[in-house]
Amino acid sequence: MVNVEAYHHLQAALSPSNTALIAVSKFKSVTDILTLYAAGHRAFGENYVQELVDKYEQLPKDIEWHFIGHLQTNKVKYIAPFVSLIQSVDSLKLLNEIQKQAVKCNRIIDVLLQVYVGDEETKYGMDATTCLELLSVWEAQSTAFSHVRIIGMMGMASLIEDPTQVKSEFIAMKQLFEVLRKQFFFGNDAFKVLSMGMSGDYPLAIEAGSNMVRIGSTIFGHR
Ligand SMILES: *Cc1c(COP(=O)(O)O)cnc(C)c1O
């Protein structure tokens, strides 16, 4: 069941820092999404292509859909016509495919680069070196990426209970974000979104400099 009260509390807690809230609705029903929609919410995050397409078709068209799961290149075409932000770009191959599909749809698609820090390689995303390599190619061949706009970075902390460890990973991601912003975007606001923080760790993420959180279970209950 949707906890609208928790949603309002969350919005109140996030508004002083101007942190954007993406409501993660994976595995949740269209009815649950509509409940939050009726409370005024418009930005939703989904992890699976088929589920996102089904929901997109059934739900109001002013919803801003964020793709936050691992995206296979052969599935980009299904979400390219309508997705607002693809938060999970983890390879140059995927970036190339998004460009190709965006051209076909005659759209410019905003994306985030998904990175991980720390030594757990269990997660999707790129390590810092791979991310720097991707941006070097992107910079050298910028005309080849006319229809994708890299507007920031997404990261997840390891599933570790120790808040000190989680916090230090968020700080490392914020540092990487600033390095990328300086090196490839001349420190300007074209590269502006730092998406980190979920139900269990978002206060730590915001302390470390996140400006977008992706929250599921706090709003929609456990999956
Ligand atoms: C599921 C998911 C979330 C939301 O997780 P909660 O713990 O339910 O808030 C956030 N980000 C990503 C990438 C996810 O897959």
The ligand as a Tripos MOL2 file, in Angstrom:
@<TRIPOS>MOLECULE
LIG
   15    15     1     0     0
SMALL
NO_CHARGES

@<TRIPOS>ATOM
      1 C1         14.9870   -0.3910   -6.2740 C.3       1 LIG1
      2 C2         15.9180    0.7410   -6.4710 C.ar      1 LIG1
      3 C3         15.8310    1.9080   -5.6960 C.ar      1 LIG1
      4 C4         14.8470    2.0920   -4.5480 C.3       1 LIG1
      5 O1         15.1770    1.2910   -3.4800 O.3       1 LIG1
      6 P1         14.4060    1.4200   -2.0480 P.3       1 LIG1
      7 O2         15.3670    0.8110   -1.1070 O.co2     1 LIG1
      8 O3         13.1410    0.6610   -2.1870 O.co2     1 LIG1
      9 O4         14.1780    2.8570   -1.7960 O.co2     1 LIG1
     10 C5         16.7120    2.9430   -5.9850 C.ar      1 LIG1
     11 N1         17.6210    2.8450   -6.9680 N.ar      1 LIG1
     12 C6         17.7360    1.7470   -7.7330 C.ar      1 LIG1
     13 C7         18.7660    1.7180   -8.7960 C.3       1 LIG1
     14 C8         16.8960    0.6570   -7.5040 C.ar      1 LIG1
     15 O5         17.0370   -0.4470   -8.2470 O.3       1 LIG1
@<TRIPOS>BOND
     1     1     2 1
     2     2     3 ar
     3     2    14 ar
     4     3     4 1
     5     3    10 ar
     6     4     5 1
     7     5     6 1
     8     6     7 2
     9     6     8 1
    10     6     9 1
    11    10    11 ar
    12    11    12 ar
    13    12    13 1
    14    12    14 ar
    15    14    15 1
@<TRIPOS>SUBSTRUCTURE
     1 LIG1         1 GROUP 0 **** ****
